[in-house]
Amino acid sequence: MKTIAVLSSLALTAASAQAVVLYNNGAVWDVAGAPNLSVLATPSTTLGFGAQISANNAVADNFSVGSTWNVTKLTFYMYQTGSSAFTFTGLNYQIANSHGDAISWTSASVANGGLSAYRVTTTTTTNRDRAIYAIDVAVNLVVGPGNYVLRWQAAGSLASGPWQPPVVPTNGGGNAMQSLAGAAFGAAIDAGSGFQVELPFTISGTEVPAPGAFAMIGMGALVAIRRRR
């Protein structure tokens, strides 16, 4: 059984202060600048995939863990058409063992992680209707080694979206999934290229030392104390 547990160890809590990005599922933007741009390039035609709580739509993608992680933050990258500021009001997420697992959402508060890029086409690079924001979700989880599925859906204050842009460029070989109106998850396919896409997200926290490493840390601290006497 893979480990997905609520964090309770004081030692792990202290370690979370040194949180770093443990996993990055792909690029949010492919043209650097002021601002950065996420470009929808031919033959792709899908600007974003629906992931609205109000419509019970959701998206999902895979990630793998090689050690044990103390996860303190999940970051998602989404837009609402017509936004000029951070308009996201909530997010549901689930870490599952496979795409076949039943949906069991955890509702989370969201924080503004900042403007990441604008979703544009090759002929509308100055369009600013689709501002992609980082959506930070604070969590407190221990995730053990294994392969997992991260699912999510979001709510916002505007009428259009939230929408989930893909990792760019869209070159195929992805394994992202989408569920519409609560139905089973199926491949998230770009309508123009026919490629299954990847979806951008990051997982932050700390890597948990193996039990032997904790013992070594303790011995080192004891030696340091003795030397200071």
Secondary structure as GFF3:
##gff-version 3
##sequence-region A 1 229
A	DSSP	beta_strand	4	6	.	.	.	ID=ss1
A	DSSP	alpha_helix	10	15	.	.	.	ID=ss2
A	DSSP	three_ten_helix	16	18	.	.	.	ID=ss3
A	DSSP	beta_strand	20	24	.	.	.	ID=ss4
A	DSSP	beta_strand	37	40	.	.	.	ID=ss5
A	DSSP	beta_strand	49	50	.	.	.	ID=ss6
A	DSSP	three_ten_helix	53	55	.	.	.	ID=ss7
A	DSSP	beta_strand	58	65	.	.	.	ID=ss8
A	DSSP	beta_strand	69	78	.	.	.	ID=ss9
A	DSSP	beta_strand	88	96	.	.	.	ID=ss10
A	DSSP	beta_strand	106	108	.	.	.	ID=ss11
A	DSSP	beta_strand	111	121	.	.	.	ID=ss12
A	DSSP	beta_strand	131	143	.	.	.	ID=ss13
A	DSSP	beta_strand	146	156	.	.	.	ID=ss14
A	DSSP	beta_strand	163	164	.	.	.	ID=ss15
A	DSSP	beta_strand	177	179	.	.	.	ID=ss16
A	DSSP	beta_strand	186	187	.	.	.	ID=ss17
A	DSSP	beta_strand	201	207	.	.	.	ID=ss18
A	DSSP	alpha_helix	211	228	.	.	.	ID=ss19
###
